[in-house]
């Protein structure tokens, strides 16, 4: 996971960080934070800075991954090619064979200093990819607080869930608890990559982490400092965690189905 001081509005500079990390990192997969390519606090400039999957920047990242045999996940404002005028807060997964998929943030934030509903359209689809023998699901920031997403990935066979984030310092205490909870309750690895540094209105705390399927911290980045955090996934830890605490086996999907039907009828 990478936590670097990106430059707000400077796509070329941020693109350079991604390409450099792909070039020098010994890791197979390199994960960058939410909206890393442009910066998070864009306001109405998100319209001019948004890009679609055929952009030159995407092409350069694909070329770097192809050349180095690496995978990257990074955040960017995605201009919809399906509905004119729609922009998504998205995560791209790119590998040696090019673009593997796009995840669009499902839960947009509209409280405190956040105003994502003013600029973005929420996504509706999960994204799971296979990387070097592991199945990975992708979520973005506030999505982490909706356990049904991580649970859905785990029940669908995910070994790990990657969360890219732009969490400011006022929310650190919540994220540090929730990333561990998601890993334990669903016996998955949870990889968390968060922005670092001041971005217009907010100070992002960094703190990238890799949490194991029993809640152990396998790698941790510092607060408010740039760093490249390296951790390793292994199948043995998953097998052991799921044998000792079989939460996926014992999940009562019928209860979830009843609750969702009830909520649809009666409202929140």
ABEGO torsion letter per residue (X at the ends): XBBBBBBBGBAAAAAAAAAAAAAABABABBBBBBGAAAEABAEAAAAAABBBAABAAAAAAAAAAAAAGBBBBBBBBBBBAABBGBBBBBBBBBBAAEBAEBBBBABBBBBEABAAAAABBBBABBBBBBBGGBBBBBBBEAAAABAAAAAAAAAAGBABBBBBBBBBAAAAAAAAAAAAAAAAAAGBBBBBBBBBEBBGABBBAEGBBBBBAAGBBABBBBBGBBBBBBBBBBAAAAAAAAAABBAAAABBAAAAAAAAAAAAAAEX
